[in-house]
Amino acid sequence: MAMLGERFEKNYPWLISLASLGFLPMCPWIAPHQALVTAAITKLFSPALNVSAIAVGFLATSQSILISLKDAPGMIKMKADGYFEPFVDFLSVATASSFVLAIISGMFSALDFSKGDKLHAYLQVVWIAFAFFTLSSYYRAVSLLPYVLRDTVPRCANLKNRKPPFNPNE
């Protein structure tokens, strides 16, 4: 499925999430700027809630499109080659993580992170790591979607005796 191999394709959201743990508040390069980092992160909770909710809708729609294309030649080939199940898993993980990120972001937006204690710092780290996981799993699913649709939906130009839906020159 991917240039770097199926194992990497399956696990890179986890790797990116682990790499994001470099934002630990105890790190010497962040600790002097903890108040600034906290202020910046807490401003991201509301937009993350909105974007995650939109992503859930988009990904659920993508899954319903996949279900409706189940008998398309491209889907049959994907199933025969063993790519259908991993792709459905990628979409499911992205949908579920977007949903959980929306819930966590909504809950965290109600908390007071200005205290600067260790618990709130760890909650920020968890949120950052999960946000990176969600973004990378979303990217993984969405970047593969055009390839799936390209192989399953026939194009007007490839069909004989069919005209494009409109001609911009007319």
N, C-alpha and C positions, 0 to 999 in steps of 0.2 A: 504494500500500500504506500509506503513512504520510501524516500530515497535512502534513509538511514536504517531501514529495517523495521520489521513489525514490532520487535521488542521495544525499540526506542519510541515508536509511534504510540504504543500502548502506555508507556510509562512517563513520557516527558512532562505531562502536567504535574506529576508528583515530584519530578526532579526540579522543575521551576519553583514549585511551592517550597521545597526544602532549601533551594538557593535563596529564596526571599527571606529566609530566617536571618540573613545578614543584617536585617533591620532591627535586631535585638536592642532594646533600649539600654542595656548594660554595656554595649560596645563603646569603647572610648571615643570613637568618632561621632557618636550620636548623643551620648550622655550630656555633654555641655549644651546641646541644643534641644534638650528633651521637651521644653515648653513649646518651642517652634514646631517640632515634629508632631507633638500631640495636637496642636491647633490645626495643623495641616491635615492630619489623618481624620480628626473629628469632622472636618468640613466635607470629607468624602463620603460619609455615611449616607446622607440623603441622596446624593446623585447615584451612589452605588445601588441603593434601594430601587430607584427608578429604572436604571439601566438593567438591573437584574430582572425586574418584573417584565420589562419589554423583551428581554432575551428568552424568558420562559415562554412567552406567547409565540415568539418566532420559532423557537425550537420545537414546541408542541405542534405548530403548523407544519414544520418540516417533517415531523414524524407522521402526521396524517397524510401528507403528500406521498411519503414512502409507502404507506399502507395502500393508498389508492393505485400505486404503480406496481403492485405485487406481481402482476402477470406480464409486465413489459419485458421485452427480450433482454434488455440490460440488467434488469433485476434477476431474471432467471440465470443469466451468466454470473452475476455477482454471487448468487446463492451456490451455484455449482463450483465456483472458484474459492468459496469459503470467506468472501469479504463482506457478505451481508450482515452476519451476526456481529462482527466487530464494529461495523459502522453503526448499527442500531445501538450497540453498547455505548459508542462514543456520543451519540445523540442523547441517550438516556442519562449518562453521567453529566453531560453539559446541562441538561434540563434540571436535573435534581440539584446540582451544585449551584446553579443560578437561583433556584427557589430557596435553598438554604441560605445563600448569601443575602438574598432580599430579607429573609427573616432576621438573620443576625444583624444586618445593617439597621433594620428598623428598631431592634431591641437596643443596640448600642447607641443609636441616636438619642435615646431617652436617658442614657447614663451621663453622669458628670465626670468627664475625664480630666478636669482641671486640677484635681487633687494631686496628681503626680505620684501616686503610690505604686508599688510593684504589681498589685493585682491588675490595675488599669493598664499598666505598661504591658503586662503579659496578654491581656485581652486584645490590645492593639496588635501585638505580634501575631496572635492567632488570626485576627481579622485580615491582616496583610497577607499572611501565608495562604489563607483560604481564598482571598480575592485573586491572588496570582494563580492558584489552582483553577479557579472558576474561569478566569480569562483565558488561560491556556487550553482548558478543555473545551471552552466555547470556540476558540480559534481552530482547534483540531477538528471539531465537527463541521464547522462552517466552511473551512478550507477544502474539505472533501466533498461537500454537497454539490458544487458545480460539476465535478467529475461524474458523480452519480447521475445527476439530471441530464448531463450531456449524453450519456450512454443509454438512458431509458426513454427520453422524450424524443420522438422523431422531429427532425427539422423540416420546415417548409421547403427550403432550398434543395434538400436531398430527395424530395418526393417529386416524381414526374407528374405533369399536368396540374400542378398546384402553384398558385400565385402567392406572393407574400401578402400579408394582411392589408397593406396599403403601399402605395408608391409615393414617396415624398416629392417626386418631380411632376406629379400630375396636379 
